[in-house]
């Protein structure tokens, strides 16, 4: 009887731990998807600038976006100046980076 109760308790704890892990991963994935969607504004503006001036902006300020000081997205040209990166932090020392040359988001550490 004690073994059965112990087994039930262990299974209950494992179930609760599994639910917590699942919910935190689901929530994190949803937060990342939301941030990627919000970064779409910056990506769209970069592409509009490129279409208008036939070059990429050197800095975000070149696009005159009037962004708040705490704007969570970064923008930088690649070394060759032919493509750009847009990024945001998802955790300390972890970020998501959009690579314009292949239009994909890649996690970075």
C-alpha positions in Angstrom: 0.0 0.0 0.0 2.8 2.4 0.9 4.6 1.6 -2.4 1.4 2.3 -4.3 0.9 5.7 -2.6 4.6 6.5 -3.2 4.3 5.6 -6.9 1.1 7.7 -7.2 2.9 10.7 -5.5 5.9 10.3 -7.8 3.7 10.1 -10.9 1.7 13.2 -9.7 4.9 15.2 -9.2 6.2 14.1 -12.6 3.0 15.1 -14.3 3.0 18.5 -12.6 6.7 19.1 -13.6 5.9 18.1 -17.2 3.0 20.5 -17.4 5.2 23.3 -16.0 8.0 22.6 -18.5 5.5 22.4 -21.4 3.7 25.6 -20.4 7.0 27.5 -20.0 8.3 26.2 -23.4 5.0 27.0 -25.1 4.9 30.5 -23.5 8.5 31.2 -24.6 7.8 30.0 -28.1 4.8 32.3 -28.3 6.8 35.3 -26.9 9.6 34.7 -29.5 7.0 34.5 -32.3 5.4 37.7 -31.1 8.8 39.5 -31.1 9.6 38.2 -34.6 6.2 39.6 -35.8 6.9 42.9 -34.2 10.4 43.0 -35.7 8.6 42.7 -39.1 7.9 46.5 -38.9 11.7 47.2 -38.8 12.4 44.7 -41.6 9.6 46.2 -43.7 11.0 49.7 -43.2 14.5 48.5 -44.2 13.2 47.0 -47.3 11.2 50.1 -48.2 14.4 52.2 -47.7 16.3 49.8 -49.9 13.6 50.1 -52.6 13.6 53.9 -52.4 17.3 54.6 -52.2 18.7 51.4 -53.8 20.9 50.8 -50.8 20.6 49.6 -47.3 20.5 52.2 -44.5 23.7 52.4 -42.5 21.9 52.9 -39.2 18.3 52.7 -38.0 18.3 56.5 -37.5 18.8 56.8 -41.3 15.2 55.6 -41.7 13.8 58.3 -39.4 11.5 55.9 -37.6 11.1 57.9 -34.3 11.5 54.8 -32.2 11.4 54.9 -28.4 14.7 54.8 -26.5 13.9 51.3 -25.2 13.2 49.8 -28.6 14.1 46.1 -28.2 15.4 45.5 -31.7 18.8 46.0 -33.2 19.8 46.5 -36.8 23.3 46.2 -38.4 24.7 45.7 -41.8 26.8 42.7 -42.6 30.5 43.1 -43.3 29.9 43.3 -47.1 27.1 45.8 -46.7 24.9 43.8 -49.0 22.6 42.3 -46.3 21.5 43.1 -42.8 20.7 41.6 -39.5 17.8 42.4 -37.2 17.9 41.0 -33.7 16.4 40.9 -30.2 17.3 39.4 -26.9 15.3 36.4 -25.6 17.4 35.8 -22.5 20.7 36.9 -21.1 23.4 36.1 -23.7 20.7 34.6 -26.1 19.1 36.3 -29.0 17.2 35.7 -32.2 18.7 37.2 -35.3 17.0 37.7 -38.7 19.4 37.2 -41.7 18.1 39.2 -44.7 20.1 37.2 -47.2 18.0 34.0 -46.6 15.1 35.7 -44.7 15.3 33.4 -41.7 15.5 33.8 -37.9 18.4 32.0 -36.2 18.9 31.7 -32.5 22.3 33.0 -31.3 24.3 32.4 -28.1 
